[in-house]
């Protein structure tokens, strides 16, 4: 089907004749608004590349793609809010996705040349152009229709359709893009602790789809925007561990031409950040906290929470405190949703013992041997999250002790101080937050004074 707008068709034919398809073409973009640092060509090898051609025009080059930038031209059509200049690109090989944001005022159009004398005028929305040795494919995915053709055979490419030009079909073949999938999510709300129920995305299967492209966009921890893409053969995908933040997932189907359908409905995914206090640690994915410690929640704004098996939900707080020595269960959900994620907190279990040898000591005499042993739950090694500090004092005076560590046991020899007795030796083990892990003391006496002979004679004579 030829363009019904004859002046536009004649203008485009004249443009193709007047502008040679030389790969060495370059030059400044006149007044099209591009920065002077924009290169005249881009080439990718093993990875995709995203390029901001100008504000509102985004290019995504697939691997093994070569794209040239040519001098801008006057816009061949005068459309409301469209800029007066048009960007000109030449696709030598590979694939380029062009996304034109039509909400910009003004927004820029793109003229794109490809092998086999194919030209496409992209007026807005998302378009895809592929160039290989066998064929050239131009697709209008979303937004506005494309004007495309080869030589003087111009035609409109409506949204949801594609034109393929090949050696077998030099005049071109038009086909409808495959349907878009419908996307759903299980466990769309999760914790950064590594939930045993990960988020699983699933979608409807599409006839003639070769594979599916899953895109995950969102705000990761720290406010940085993140985009990840996965190509999947199946109709479900388990998301990997994600940083805390909000994400939006969408999936599209790819046909035998590697053209994408329109994206599915978006699905929201949220990962709640759980920050542990000093000295706390995870045991089988469950936070283990010291007495009166709190965990901090991030990216929980707008959520609601209930405790235990309660049915009354309220706004989720910024932190949850272990106020007793019993396990605590908090349940979080999106407002109006029935999907919940459970946050369980347990008191930290640290086994400790302090042994003084001999058990009855006196000074002057031999030094006192002290052994401090600490272990995790069930006699396991002390978690690395706990930094142990040992404080030693005699009576009220703190003393310096040379503690020797072997695994989770610390030993030392305590000699008699230059102070008058009797003495009380105290040892306290704490973590980096000041939480007491163990404490004990022993009393050290002076030796008993022997009775004198005079006292003995007096005692016997009194009897």
C-alpha positions as CSV (number, residue, x, y, z in Angstrom):
1,X,0.0,0.0,0.0
2,X,1.5,3.4,-1.1
3,X,1.3,6.5,1.0
4,X,-1.8,8.4,0.2
5,X,0.0,11.7,1.0
6,X,1.7,12.3,-2.4
7,X,3.8,15.3,-1.4
8,X,5.3,13.4,1.5
9,X,6.0,10.4,-0.8
10,X,7.8,12.6,-3.4
11,X,9.8,14.4,-0.5
12,X,10.9,11.0,0.9
13,X,12.0,9.7,-2.6
14,X,13.9,12.9,-3.2
15,X,15.6,12.5,0.2
16,X,16.7,9.0,-0.6
17,X,18.2,10.1,-3.9
18,X,19.8,13.3,-2.6
19,X,21.3,11.6,0.5
20,X,23.7,8.8,-0.4
21,X,24.0,5.8,2.0
22,X,27.7,6.2,2.6
23,X,29.0,4.7,5.8
24,X,31.5,7.5,6.1
25,X,28.8,10.1,6.5
26,X,29.0,12.3,9.6
27,X,28.8,16.0,10.4
28,X,27.2,18.0,13.2
29,X,23.5,17.7,13.9
30,X,22.8,21.3,12.9
31,X,20.2,22.6,15.3
32,X,18.8,19.2,16.3
33,X,19.8,19.6,20.0
34,X,22.4,16.9,20.3
35,X,25.5,17.6,22.3
36,X,28.8,18.0,20.4
37,X,30.2,15.0,22.1
38,X,27.8,12.5,20.4
39,X,29.9,10.2,18.3
40,X,29.3,9.6,14.6
41,X,29.1,5.9,15.0
42,X,28.5,3.1,17.6
43,X,29.5,-0.5,17.5
44,X,28.8,-3.3,19.9
45,X,30.3,-6.8,20.2
46,X,29.2,-9.1,23.0
47,X,26.8,-6.8,25.0
48,X,23.9,-4.5,24.4
49,X,24.4,-0.7,24.6
50,X,21.9,2.0,25.6
51,X,22.4,5.5,24.1
52,X,20.6,8.7,24.8
53,X,20.6,10.3,21.3
54,X,18.8,13.4,22.7
55,X,16.4,14.1,25.5
56,X,13.4,11.9,24.7
57,X,15.1,9.6,22.2
58,X,16.6,6.4,23.5
59,X,18.5,3.9,21.4
60,X,19.3,0.3,22.5
61,X,21.8,-1.5,20.3
62,X,21.9,-5.3,20.4
63,X,25.2,-7.2,20.4
64,X,27.1,-7.2,17.0
65,X,25.5,-4.0,15.8
66,X,26.9,-1.1,13.9
67,X,25.0,2.2,13.7
68,X,26.1,5.5,12.1
69,X,24.9,9.0,12.8
70,X,24.4,11.3,9.8
71,X,23.6,15.0,9.5
72,X,20.2,16.0,10.6
73,X,17.5,17.1,8.0
74,X,14.4,19.2,8.1
75,X,11.4,17.2,9.5
76,X,9.6,15.8,6.5
77,X,6.2,16.1,8.3
78,X,4.8,18.9,10.4
79,X,3.1,17.3,13.3
80,X,2.0,19.1,16.5
81,X,4.8,19.2,19.1
82,X,7.3,17.6,16.7
83,X,10.7,19.3,16.4
84,X,11.6,21.0,13.1
85,X,14.8,18.8,12.7
86,X,14.9,15.1,12.3
87,X,17.8,12.8,13.4
88,X,19.3,10.6,10.7
89,X,20.8,7.2,11.4
90,X,22.2,4.4,9.3
91,X,22.0,0.8,10.5
92,X,24.8,-1.1,8.9
93,X,24.1,-4.4,10.7
94,X,22.5,-5.8,13.8
95,X,19.5,-4.5,15.7
96,X,18.4,-1.2,17.1
97,X,15.4,-0.4,19.2
98,X,14.3,3.3,19.1
99,X,12.1,4.7,21.8
100,X,10.8,8.2,21.1
101,X,9.0,9.9,24.0
102,X,6.1,11.8,22.4
103,X,5.3,13.6,25.7
104,X,8.4,15.8,25.2
105,X,7.7,19.3,23.8
106,X,9.1,19.3,21.2
107,X,9.9,15.6,20.5
108,X,12.3,14.5,17.8
109,X,11.6,12.1,14.9
110,X,14.2,9.8,13.4
111,X,15.0,8.8,9.8
112,X,16.7,5.5,9.7
113,X,18.4,3.9,6.6
114,X,19.2,0.2,6.4
115,X,20.6,-2.2,3.8
116,X,18.5,-3.3,0.8
117,X,17.6,0.3,0.2
118,X,15.2,0.3,3.2
119,X,14.2,3.6,4.8
120,X,12.0,4.1,7.9
121,X,10.6,7.3,9.2
122,X,10.0,6.9,13.0
123,X,7.5,9.4,14.3
124,X,7.1,8.3,17.9
125,X,6.8,5.5,20.3
126,X,8.9,2.3,20.2
127,X,10.2,0.9,16.9
128,X,12.6,-1.9,16.0
129,X,14.9,-2.3,13.0
130,X,16.9,-5.4,12.3
131,X,19.5,-5.8,9.5
132,X,21.1,-9.1,8.5
133,X,22.5,-10.7,5.4
134,X,19.2,-12.3,4.7
135,X,16.7,-9.5,5.4
136,X,15.8,-6.2,6.9
137,X,12.8,-5.9,9.3
138,X,11.1,-2.8,10.4
139,X,8.5,-3.0,13.2
140,X,6.2,-0.5,14.9
141,X,5.8,-1.8,18.4
142,X,4.0,1.0,20.3
143,X,3.2,4.7,19.8
144,X,2.8,6.0,16.2
145,X,2.8,4.3,12.8
146,X,6.0,4.1,10.8
147,X,6.4,5.3,7.2
148,X,8.7,2.7,5.6
149,X,9.7,1.1,2.3
150,X,12.4,0.4,-0.1
151,X,13.2,2.6,-3.1
152,X,9.9,4.4,-4.0
153,X,7.6,1.7,-2.5
154,X,6.6,3.5,0.6
155,X,3.8,2.3,2.9
156,X,2.5,2.8,6.4
157,X,3.6,0.3,9.0
158,X,0.8,0.3,11.6
159,X,1.5,-0.2,15.3
160,X,1.6,-4.0,15.9
161,X,2.9,-4.9,12.5
162,X,6.2,-5.3,10.7
163,X,7.7,-5.1,7.2
164,X,10.4,-7.6,6.1
165,X,12.4,-7.0,2.9
166,X,14.6,-9.9,1.7
167,X,16.2,-11.3,-1.4
168,X,13.2,-13.6,-1.9
169,X,10.7,-10.8,-1.3
170,X,12.3,-7.6,-2.5
171,X,9.0,-5.7,-2.4
172,X,8.5,-6.6,1.2
173,X,6.2,-8.7,3.3
174,X,4.0,-7.3,6.1
175,X,3.0,-9.4,9.1
176,X,1.2,-8.9,12.4
177,X,3.4,-9.0,15.5
178,X,2.6,-11.8,17.9
179,X,0.3,-11.1,20.9
180,X,1.5,-9.8,24.2
181,X,1.6,-12.1,27.2
182,X,-0.3,-11.6,30.4
183,X,1.9,-11.5,33.5
184,X,1.3,-12.5,37.1
185,X,3.5,-12.8,40.2
186,X,3.6,-15.0,43.3
187,X,5.3,-13.7,46.4
188,X,5.7,-10.2,44.9
189,X,6.5,-8.8,48.4
190,X,9.7,-10.2,49.9
191,X,12.5,-9.6,52.4
192,X,16.1,-8.9,51.8
193,X,17.0,-11.8,54.1
194,X,16.7,-14.4,51.5
195,X,13.1,-15.6,51.8
196,X,12.5,-19.4,51.4
197,X,9.6,-18.4,49.1
198,X,11.2,-16.4,46.2
199,X,9.3,-14.2,43.8
200,X,8.1,-16.2,40.8
201,X,6.8,-14.5,37.7
202,X,4.6,-16.4,35.3
203,X,2.8,-15.5,32.1
204,X,0.5,-16.9,29.3
205,X,2.2,-18.8,26.5
206,X,2.0,-17.2,23.1
207,X,1.7,-19.1,19.8
208,X,4.7,-19.0,17.5
209,X,6.8,-17.4,20.3
210,X,10.5,-18.5,20.1
211,X,11.3,-17.1,23.6
212,X,10.3,-14.4,26.0
213,X,12.1,-11.3,27.2
214,X,11.6,-10.3,30.8
215,X,12.4,-6.8,31.8
216,X,12.8,-5.7,35.4
217,X,13.1,-2.0,36.1
218,X,13.2,-0.3,39.5
219,X,14.8,1.6,42.3
220,X,17.5,-0.4,44.0
221,X,19.0,0.3,47.4
222,X,20.5,3.8,47.5
223,X,18.1,5.3,45.0
224,X,19.9,4.1,41.9
225,X,17.7,3.2,38.9
226,X,18.3,-0.4,37.7
227,X,17.2,-2.3,34.6
228,X,17.8,-6.0,34.1
229,X,16.8,-8.2,31.1
230,X,16.4,-12.0,31.0
231,X,15.6,-14.1,28.0
232,X,13.6,-17.2,28.9
233,X,12.3,-20.2,27.0
234,X,9.7,-21.1,29.6
235,X,6.6,-19.2,30.7
236,X,7.8,-18.7,34.3
237,X,10.9,-17.3,35.9
238,X,12.2,-17.2,39.5
239,X,13.7,-13.8,40.3
240,X,17.2,-13.8,41.7
241,X,18.0,-12.1,45.0
242,X,17.5,-8.4,44.5
243,X,18.6,-5.4,46.6
244,X,15.9,-3.7,48.6
245,X,13.7,-1.5,46.6
246,X,10.6,-1.3,44.3
247,X,10.6,-2.9,40.9
248,X,8.3,-3.2,37.9
249,X,8.4,-6.4,35.8
250,X,7.0,-6.8,32.2
251,X,7.5,-9.6,29.6
252,X,7.2,-9.6,25.9
253,X,7.2,-12.5,23.3
254,X,9.8,-12.8,20.5
255,X,8.9,-14.4,17.1
256,X,11.1,-16.0,14.5
257,X,12.2,-12.6,13.3
258,X,13.3,-11.8,16.8
259,X,10.7,-9.1,16.9
260,X,9.0,-8.4,20.2
261,X,5.4,-8.2,21.0
262,X,4.0,-5.3,23.0
263,X,5.0,-5.6,26.7
264,X,2.6,-7.4,29.0
265,X,0.8,-5.7,31.8
266,X,3.3,-4.4,34.4
267,X,3.6,-6.2,37.8
268,X,5.0,-4.6,40.9
269,X,7.7,-6.3,43.0
270,X,9.0,-5.0,46.3
271,X,11.9,-6.1,48.4
272,X,11.8,-4.9,52.0
273,X,15.3,-4.1,53.4
274,X,16.0,-5.6,56.9
275,X,19.0,-4.0,58.6
276,X,20.4,-5.8,61.6
277,X,21.9,-4.0,64.6
278,X,25.5,-4.6,65.8
279,X,26.0,-8.0,67.2
280,X,22.9,-9.5,65.6
281,X,23.1,-12.2,63.0
282,X,21.0,-14.6,60.8
283,X,20.3,-18.2,61.8
284,X,18.6,-20.1,59.0
285,X,17.4,-16.7,57.6
286,X,15.9,-15.6,60.9
287,X,17.4,-12.5,62.6
288,X,18.9,-13.3,66.1
289,X,18.9,-10.2,68.3
290,X,20.2,-9.2,71.7
291,X,18.1,-7.9,74.5
292,X,16.0,-4.8,73.6
293,X,17.6,-4.6,70.1
294,X,15.7,-3.4,67.0
295,X,15.9,-4.1,63.3
296,X,15.4,-1.3,60.8
297,X,13.1,-1.7,57.9
298,X,13.7,0.2,54.6
299,X,11.4,0.5,51.5
300,X,8.5,-0.3,53.8
301,X,6.6,3.0,53.2
302,X,3.0,2.5,52.4
303,X,2.9,-1.1,53.8
304,X,0.8,-2.3,56.7
305,X,1.8,-4.7,59.5
306,X,0.3,-7.0,62.1
307,X,1.9,-9.0,65.0
308,X,1.5,-12.7,65.5
309,X,-1.8,-14.1,64.3
310,X,-3.6,-10.8,64.8
311,X,-6.0,-9.6,62.2
312,X,-5.7,-5.8,62.9
313,X,-3.1,-4.2,60.5
314,X,-1.6,-0.8,61.0
315,X,1.0,1.3,59.1
316,X,4.3,-0.5,59.0
317,X,6.9,1.2,61.3
318,X,10.5,2.0,60.5
319,X,11.8,-0.5,63.0
320,X,10.8,-3.6,65.0
321,X,12.1,-4.2,68.5
322,X,12.7,-7.4,70.4
323,X,11.2,-6.3,73.7
324,X,11.2,-9.6,75.5
325,X,13.2,-12.8,75.4
326,X,10.6,-14.6,73.3
327,X,10.4,-14.9,69.5
328,X,8.4,-12.2,67.7
329,X,6.4,-12.6,64.4
330,X,5.5,-9.6,62.2
331,X,3.4,-9.9,59.0
332,X,3.6,-7.2,56.3
333,X,1.5,-6.7,53.2
334,X,0.6,-4.1,50.6
335,X,-2.5,-2.1,51.5
336,X,-5.6,-4.1,50.2
337,X,-3.6,-7.2,49.3
338,X,-3.9,-10.6,50.8
339,X,-0.3,-11.6,50.0
340,X,1.8,-11.4,53.1
341,X,5.5,-11.8,54.0
342,X,6.4,-13.0,57.5
343,X,9.3,-11.4,59.4
344,X,10.4,-13.6,62.4
345,X,12.8,-12.4,65.1
346,X,14.4,-14.6,67.7
347,X,16.5,-13.8,70.8
348,X,20.1,-14.4,70.3
349,X,21.3,-17.7,71.8
350,X,24.9,-17.5,73.2
351,X,26.3,-20.1,75.6
352,X,29.0,-18.8,77.9
353,X,31.1,-20.0,80.8
354,X,33.9,-18.3,82.9
355,X,36.1,-20.6,84.9
356,X,38.6,-19.5,87.6
357,X,41.4,-21.9,88.7
358,X,41.9,-22.7,91.5
359,X,38.3,-22.3,92.7
360,X,39.6,-21.2,96.1
361,X,42.6,-18.9,95.9
362,X,44.6,-16.7,98.2
363,X,47.3,-14.1,97.7
364,X,50.2,-14.0,98.2
365,X,50.2,-17.1,96.0
366,X,50.1,-18.3,92.5
367,X,48.4,-16.3,89.7
368,X,44.7,-17.1,89.0
369,X,44.0,-18.9,85.7
370,X,40.8,-17.5,83.9
371,X,39.1,-19.2,81.0
372,X,36.2,-17.6,79.0
373,X,34.4,-19.8,76.5
374,X,31.6,-18.6,74.2
375,X,29.6,-20.5,71.6
376,X,26.6,-20.1,69.4
377,X,23.3,-22.1,69.4
378,X,23.8,-25.8,70.1
379,X,27.5,-25.4,70.7
380,X,28.2,-24.1,67.2
381,X,31.1,-21.6,66.8
382,X,30.3,-18.1,67.8
383,X,28.8,-16.1,64.8
384,X,31.2,-13.8,63.1
385,X,28.8,-10.9,63.6
386,X,29.7,-10.9,67.3
387,X,32.9,-9.1,68.3
388,X,33.9,-10.0,71.9
389,X,35.4,-7.6,74.3
390,X,36.7,-8.7,77.8
391,X,36.7,-6.3,80.7
392,X,38.7,-7.3,83.9
393,X,38.9,-5.6,87.2
394,X,40.2,-6.2,90.7
395,X,38.0,-4.6,93.3
396,X,37.0,-1.3,91.6
397,X,40.1,-0.9,89.5
398,X,40.2,-2.0,85.8
399,X,43.4,-3.9,84.9
400,X,45.1,-4.7,81.6
401,X,45.2,-8.4,80.8
402,X,47.0,-10.3,78.1
403,X,44.2,-12.5,76.8
404,X,45.1,-15.4,74.5
405,X,42.4,-16.6,72.1
406,X,42.1,-20.1,70.6
407,X,38.9,-20.4,68.7
408,X,36.0,-19.3,70.9
409,X,38.0,-19.6,74.1
410,X,40.1,-16.8,75.8
411,X,42.6,-17.6,78.6
412,X,44.7,-15.4,80.9
413,X,46.8,-15.4,84.0
414,X,46.0,-12.8,86.7
415,X,48.8,-12.0,89.2
416,X,48.4,-10.4,92.6
417,X,48.1,-6.6,92.3
418,X,50.1,-4.1,94.4
419,X,47.0,-3.3,96.5
420,X,45.9,-4.5,99.9
421,X,43.5,-7.5,100.1
422,X,41.2,-9.2,100.3
423,X,40.4,-8.9,96.6
424,X,37.4,-9.5,94.2
425,X,38.3,-10.5,90.6
426,X,35.6,-9.7,88.1
427,X,35.5,-10.7,84.3
428,X,32.8,-9.5,81.9
429,X,32.4,-10.5,78.3
430,X,30.4,-8.0,76.0
431,X,29.8,-7.6,72.3
432,X,30.4,-4.5,70.2
433,X,27.0,-3.0,71.2
434,X,27.7,-3.4,74.9
435,X,25.4,-6.3,75.3
436,X,26.7,-8.6,78.2
437,X,27.5,-12.1,77.0
438,X,28.8,-13.4,80.3
439,X,30.0,-12.2,83.7
440,X,31.4,-13.8,86.8
441,X,33.7,-13.1,89.8
442,X,35.7,-14.8,92.5
443,X,36.9,-13.7,96.0
444,X,40.6,-14.0,96.8
445,X,41.4,-14.0,100.5
446,X,44.5,-13.3,102.5
447,X,46.1,-16.3,104.2
448,X,45.0,-17.0,107.8
449,X,47.5,-15.8,110.5
450,X,48.9,-18.7,112.6
451,X,48.4,-18.6,116.4
452,X,51.5,-17.5,118.5
453,X,52.9,-19.7,121.3
454,X,51.9,-17.2,124.0
455,X,48.3,-17.3,122.8
456,X,48.4,-21.1,122.9
457,X,49.8,-21.2,126.5
458,X,47.3,-18.8,127.7
459,X,44.5,-20.8,126.1
460,X,45.6,-24.0,127.7
461,X,46.2,-22.4,131.1
462,X,42.7,-20.9,131.0
463,X,41.3,-24.3,130.5
